[in-house]
């Protein structure tokens, strides 16, 4: 069996490939064990990706050709990280260079003058280059952060506010026209969430939807509009798109009848308020067949500071393992790329991205989080099926999946500050491993290690 390990040694990143041989001498001994159960199968994994924000596209436009090529190849080459999913906003979000909407005219109640130019300006060239390298369309999720200011109770894109009741049908039509335009220009739109972070009043683009408001908007306006435009057959509608701790109660409140069960395809969630993997698992069990999609997480400078590379990387791996084991089928990181400050962001809400570009010094920096995310996206391929796992203690975290080609990938994280010695049991063989503090290792059951 082949393996690759990544971690930090004396302040420097290292990556090492290993060949693991069975150590059956430990078979009858008491041991610390991480075990994979290939006969126990769970959800099919659709893949991994990151967000094509306006900020990412803008920074990409500043890069020299060699850095663009390196950036795109790293994320989207099937022989590298192999990203197949992306998320982008309907109109502006906080990670846009400025606020904008496709139709800012309150007199245009027929939406006759919708103009998508600003939203495409930086995002679309980045998406097209990604798709060329991927050799296939990138599957896209669309999310609104706010309706146009004139459709809201507070008359502003920012500081929360609510959708005006008399504008609900018009807003649903606006969303559908936006999606239809994206499809017309060749975007492979597969997912839509009804509102980003509907409980958050933010200094950036935001809008509040209570449980009942999200339910009524979808039932009475958005679902009929999607059907009218023929979009219900090409995409899944996700609700919530916010932190995990309230996911189950939101799901129970919104999916309260057969009409809503038919209209909603699943649930989107973020990581900003803690693990709550149990909440994901309970939601998946109560609503079998509905998708669980991780749609946003980042290392916020306001929370983590600007020098949290290893803790941030460990957090990504911890999140991905926990989400997959709780039933998530798709994981989409936040910004693919940011500048050296962690922007641009029109309200200064800076954060890290797995790759950051210093335009003044013409330098592309690959953060450690990129490598840790890559342990999942490189080796757990679209169409893989998650397998059952068991572990001896909290200092060893793992997930496993069987790929469409039959190979089994096992990703194991040591989140502790001490080296961990243990044995991996897979297909009847024991493999003795020593995983340094904070390190991550992926073991693949055949020689096709990339």
N, C-alpha and C positions, 0 to 999 in steps of 0.2 A: 504494500500500500504506500502511496505517495502522500506527502504532507508539505505544507508551507506554513511557516511561523513568522509573525511580525511582532515587534515590540520596541522598547527603548532600552538601550544599554549605555550607561555613562553619558546620558543626555543626547545620544544619537540614535536615530531610527535604524533598525536592521530588519532585513527579511532573509530568511534562510529556507532552502528546500531540503527535505529529508526523505529518506526511504525507510519506512517502518517495517520491521519483520516481527512475526508473531513470537510471543514469549509465553508459551504454554506451560512453562515451569511454574508459573504463579497460579495455575488453574485451581488448585486445592488449598490455597492460602487465603487468610483473611486479608482484605485489601480495600483501598479506596478505589471506587469503581465508577466509571461513566459507561453506560450501556445503551446500545441502539437496538431497537426491535423492528427489523425490516418487515415483519408480518403485520405490524400495527400501522395502519395508514390513515391519514387525516386529509386536510384540504389540499387541493391542487394550487400551486403557487404560480401566479401570473407573471411576476417579474419585479424588477427594481427600476428606480429612476430618480430624477430630480426636477426642480421647478425651473421652467423657462420664464423667469421674471423679466420685467422691463430692465431692472438693474443688471441682471446677468447679461442680457443682450447688449446693453449699453457698454459695459466693460469689455465684452467680446469685440465690439466695434473698434475699440482703442488698441487692440493687441496687434503685434507684428505677426506676419504670416506664419512664421515658424512656431510661435507660441499658440496661435489658433489651431494649427495642425496637431500639436502635442495635446492641447486641451480636448479637442474633439475626439482624437484617437483614444485617449485614455478613458473617456467616459463611454464612447459609443461603438468602438471597434468590437465586434463579437469575440475577438481573441484577447481583448483587454477586460474592462469592467462590464461591457456588454449591456449597458442600460437600454431598456425597451419602453420605458414609460416617462411621461413628463406631465407637469401641471402648470397651467398659466391662468392669469386672471381675466375675467370679463371686466374691461375697463381697468383703472389703476388700482394698485394696492400700496401698502407702505413701501415695498421695495420696487417702486417706480421712481424715476428721476423727478417726476412732477405728477400732479393730479390731472386726470383727464377722463372724459366719457365720450362714447360714440355719438351721443345726442344730448347736448346741454341746453337745448332750446325748449323752455316750458310751453311755448306756443305750438310745438310740433307734436300734437297729441296723436297724429297718425303715423309718427315715426318715419316720415317721408325722407328725412335728411340724415339718416344715420351714416356716420363716416368712421370707418374702422382704421384709417391710415395711421393715427398715432399709436394705437395698440399694437400694430404690426411692425412699426418702424425698426425696432431693435430685436424683437422676439423672433420674427419670421426668418431673417437671414441666419440666425443661430440654429433654429429648428431645421432649416433646409440643409445646412452643413452637417448637422447631426444625422439626419436621415441618409445622406449620401454615404457617410462612413458606416452607419449601421447596416446599410444595404436593404433597408425596409422602413416603412413608416413608423414613426414613434407614436405610441398610443398616448393620447392626450386626455387629461382631465381639465375641465373648465370650472372656475369658481368665481362668483361675484363677491367682492368685498363690500360694495354698497351700490344701491340704485343711484341714478343721477340725483343731484341735490334737490331738484324741483319735484321729485316724487316722494320726498321724505318729510316727516313732521317737523324736523328741526331746520330744514332748508339748507343742509350742508352734507357733504360726503363724510365728514369727520364727526367725532364725538357721539357716536351711536345714532340715536334717533330711531324712528320706526318708519316702515313703509306706510304711506298714506293709503287708507282702505280703498279710496276711489281710484288709486293708481295700480292696484294689485293686478288686474287683468292686463294693463298696459305694460307693467314690468315683466310679466310672464311672456308677453309677446316680444318684448325687447330682448330677453334672454334667448328666446328661440330664434329670432332673426340673427343674433350674434353667432349662435351655434351654426345655423344654416350657412352663414357667410364663411365661417371657418371650414366647414365641409366643402363648400364650393371652391375654395382655394387650395384644397387638397389635404387638409389636416384630418388625421384619423382620430376623431373625437369619440371616446369610449365611455367616459364618465363625466357626470355633472353633479356638483353639490349645490343645494339651493341657497346657501349663504355661508360664508366663512365666519367662524367664531361668533355665532348668533347671541352669545351671552356677554360679549365684551364691548364695553364703551371705550374706544381708543382715540388717541389724538390723531390717528390716521384713519383712512377709509374704513368705516364700520357701520353696522346696522343691527339693531336688536330684533330678534324674533323670539317670542315666547313659544312654549310647546304648542299651544293652541294656534298661534299665528303661523308657525311653520306648517302644521298639519292643514290648516284651512287654505293657506296659500297653495300648497301642493295639490290638495284635493280639488279645490274650486277653480284654480287658475293655471298652475304650472303643468300639471299632468295632462289636462285637456289640451293645452297649447302644444305640448310636445307631441301628443297624438295627432293633432290637427296638422302639424308640420311634418309628420312621418318620422320624427326623431326618436320616438319611444322604442322603435325597433332597432336602433343602432347604438344606443347608449343606455347605461344604468344610472339611475338617479340615486344619489347618496344623501343622507341627512346628517345633521349635527356638525361635522367638520370642526370639532372643538375638542377640548381636553377630555380625557377618558373617564374621569370619576363620575360624570353625569350621563354617560352614554346609555346605560340600561334604562334609567328613568325616562330619558328623552325618547328612546326607542319604544317603550311601552306607551308613552303618551301620544306619539305620532302615529304609530302603526296599530291603531285601535280598531280597525275594521278591515274587511276583505278588500275594499276599494284601495285602502292605503297599502295593504300588503301587496297588492298587484302593482301599484304605482312605484313603490320604493324598492330598489335593488340591493340596498345595503347601507353601511354606516362608515363615515369617514371620521378620523380622530387624529389628535395631536399629542405631543408628549409633555407639555410645559408644566403640568401640575403633578407629576410623579408617575410611578409605574402603572398602577391600577390594572395589571394584566388580568386579575380575577374578573374585573368588570367586563373586559373584552370577552372573556371565556363565557361568562354568564349570558351576555348578549347573544353570542353565537349559538349557544345552546337553546335559548328561548326562541330565537328566530333562525332556525336551520335553513340553509340555502341562501341566506343573505350574506353579501360580501362584507368583510372587514378590511378597510383600506387605511393604512398609515399615510397621511397626506402632508404632514409638516412637522419638522423638528429642526432646531438649530442651536448652536452654542451662542447664546445671547451675551453680548459684552456687558449689559447692565446686570446680569446675574453671575456670569462665570468670570468676568474680567477678560483681558486680552492675551493672557498667557496660560491657557488651560488646554494645551494641545493633547496631552495624554489623557487627562480626565474626560475631555470631550470625546476623544476616540473611543475610550472604554464605554462611555455612556451610549454612543451610537450602537456598539456591539450588544450591550446589555439590552437596549431597546429592541433591536431587531430580533434577538433571540427570544425575548419575552413576548413580543407581538406574534411572531411566527408560531410559537408554542401555544399561544392563546387562540390561534385560528386565523390570523391575518393572511390574506392571499396576495397582497400587493403592497410594496413599501416605496414611497416617494419622498425623498429628502426635500428640503427647502432649496434655497438658491444654489444653482449649479456653480455660480461664479460671482465673486464680489471684488471690489477694489481693496487697496491696502488698509482702508479705514473700516471696511465692513459695510460698504454701501455701493452705489448711492441709495439714499433713503430720504424721502422728502420731509421726514420729521426727525431725522437723526437717530432712528432706532437701529443702531448698528449691531452686526453679529458676524460670526465666522461663517465661512463656506469651505467645503473640502478643497477648493482651489481658489486662490486669491491672486489678483494681478496688480502690481505696482506700475502704473502707467508712466510715471516720471522716470523710474529706473529701468523700465522695460524688463520686468522680472515676473515670471509666473511662479507662484509658490504652491506646492502641493502639501496640504496639511496631513497629519497622521490619520485624521478621520477618513480621508480618502482611502487609505490602505485598509482600514478596519471595515469600512463598508464593502470594499472590494472582496473581502473574504466571503461575503454572501452573494453579491451579484456575479462574481466570476465563476463560482462553483455550483451555485444553486440556480439552475437554468429555468426559463419559462416552461411550464408544463410539468415541473418536478412535483412530486407528492411528498408532503411532510410525513416523517416516520416517528414512531414513539421513541422516547428517550427516558432514561432514569439516571440520577446522579447521587453521589454519596453525600454531598454537602454544598452549602451556598457558595463556597470558594471555587466551585467549578460550575460554569454555566454552559449549556450546549443545546444545539438543535441539529436535526439531521433531515435529509431529503433524498429521495431516489429520483434521479434525473430521467428524462425520456430515453436516454441511451442505456439505461440500466445501472449506471454508476451511482454509488452512494456517496454523498458529501456530508461530512460531519464537521460543524464549526464549534469550537470550544474556546471559551474565554476564561481567563483568570482575572477576576475583577479585584482581587485582594492585593495587598502590598507585600505578600510573601510568596516565594516559589511553591508551586503545588506539584507533588508527585502522585500519579494515579495510573490506573490501567483502563484502557478503552477496550470494551468487549463488543465485537462486531462479527457477525456471521460465525460464531463459535470460536473465534480466535481472540487472544489477549495481546494488546500492544501497550508496552510500558512507555509512559510519557512523563516528561518533566517540563512544566510550563512556567516560565519566569513571571514575576509579579507584573500584572497589567498586560500580559501578552495574549495574543490570539493565535490559534492554530486551526487550519482546515486540513482534514484527512480525506482523501478521495480513494475509493476502493478499486481504481484501476490506474493505469499509467498516464492517462490523458490530463495531466495537471498543467494549467496554463499560467 
